Amino acid sequence: MADYLHVRFDLDKFLYRDPWDFRGMFNECRDIMFSAADAFKLPLPDARLETEFQKYAYPKLDYAYAKLFPDSDPAGIMGIQDHRALSDAKVASYVMLKLHSEGLYSPMDMRGRYC
């Protein structure tokens, strides 16, 4: 559940406030880590957290990247995910593309949406 809050926080704190206020200017899409949770099937820390839409824990971005690309490094992070905006964006884009190519991610599938 905490990851839903991170997405909501980012949207509400930055993209949907002045001076930008991009509300209604783009379509929100499915959180890739929501799809990654279904792909990796990591257990939730407490079974009582399970909902109709969330059966598994969100993996960490670097975990998902390492599992999806065990023998390569397309984002060029050389084994170190520094959790800076550019690094996160590069790694997340490769995770998204890989999940999509394997039929595990559809950006417009909004089931289980965080809001």
Contacts in CASP RR format, 6 or more apart in sequence:
PFRMAT RR
TARGET T0000
AUTHOR 0000-0000-0000
METHOD contacts of the structure
MODEL  1
MADYLHVRFDLDKFLYRDPWDFRGMFNECRDIMFSAADAFKLPLPDARLE
TEFQKYAYPKLDYAYAKLFPDSDPAGIMGIQDHRALSDAKVASYVMLKLH
SEGLYSPMDMRGRYC
1 49 0 8 1.000
1 54 0 8 1.000
3 31 0 8 1.000
3 33 0 8 1.000
3 34 0 8 1.000
3 58 0 8 1.000
4 31 0 8 1.000
4 114 0 8 1.000
5 114 0 8 1.000
7 31 0 8 1.000
7 114 0 8 1.000
8 114 0 8 1.000
8 115 0 8 1.000
11 28 0 8 1.000
14 20 0 8 1.000
15 21 0 8 1.000
15 22 0 8 1.000
15 23 0 8 1.000
16 22 0 8 1.000
16 23 0 8 1.000
27 108 0 8 1.000
28 110 0 8 1.000
28 113 0 8 1.000
29 107 0 8 1.000
29 108 0 8 1.000
29 110 0 8 1.000
30 105 0 8 1.000
30 106 0 8 1.000
30 107 0 8 1.000
30 108 0 8 1.000
30 109 0 8 1.000
30 110 0 8 1.000
30 113 0 8 1.000
31 114 0 8 1.000
32 92 0 8 1.000
32 95 0 8 1.000
32 96 0 8 1.000
32 99 0 8 1.000
32 105 0 8 1.000
33 58 0 8 1.000
33 59 0 8 1.000
33 61 0 8 1.000
33 64 0 8 1.000
34 54 0 8 1.000
34 58 0 8 1.000
34 112 0 8 1.000
34 114 0 8 1.000
35 99 0 8 1.000
35 104 0 8 1.000
35 105 0 8 1.000
35 106 0 8 1.000
35 109 0 8 1.000
36 58 0 8 1.000
36 59 0 8 1.000
36 64 0 8 1.000
36 95 0 8 1.000
36 99 0 8 1.000
36 104 0 8 1.000
36 105 0 8 1.000
37 54 0 8 1.000
37 55 0 8 1.000
37 56 0 8 1.000
37 57 0 8 1.000
37 58 0 8 1.000
37 59 0 8 1.000
38 55 0 8 1.000
38 56 0 8 1.000
38 104 0 8 1.000
39 64 0 8 1.000
39 99 0 8 1.000
39 102 0 8 1.000
39 104 0 8 1.000
40 56 0 8 1.000
40 59 0 8 1.000
40 63 0 8 1.000
40 64 0 8 1.000
40 67 0 8 1.000
41 55 0 8 1.000
41 56 0 8 1.000
42 56 0 8 1.000
42 57 0 8 1.000
42 58 0 8 1.000
42 59 0 8 1.000
43 56 0 8 1.000
43 57 0 8 1.000
44 50 0 8 1.000
44 54 0 8 1.000
44 55 0 8 1.000
44 56 0 8 1.000
44 57 0 8 1.000
45 57 0 8 1.000
52 112 0 8 1.000
53 111 0 8 1.000
53 112 0 8 1.000
54 112 0 8 1.000
59 67 0 8 1.000
61 81 0 8 1.000
61 88 0 8 1.000
61 91 0 8 1.000
61 92 0 8 1.000
61 95 0 8 1.000
62 81 0 8 1.000
62 91 0 8 1.000
64 95 0 8 1.000
65 75 0 8 1.000
65 77 0 8 1.000
65 81 0 8 1.000
65 91 0 8 1.000
65 94 0 8 1.000
65 95 0 8 1.000
66 79 0 8 1.000
68 94 0 8 1.000
68 95 0 8 1.000
68 98 0 8 1.000
68 99 0 8 1.000
69 94 0 8 1.000
69 98 0 8 1.000
73 79 0 8 1.000
74 94 0 8 1.000
75 87 0 8 1.000
75 90 0 8 1.000
75 91 0 8 1.000
75 93 0 8 1.000
75 94 0 8 1.000
76 90 0 8 1.000
77 87 0 8 1.000
77 90 0 8 1.000
77 91 0 8 1.000
81 87 0 8 1.000
81 88 0 8 1.000
81 91 0 8 1.000
96 105 0 8 1.000
99 105 0 8 1.000
100 106 0 8 1.000
100 107 0 8 1.000
END
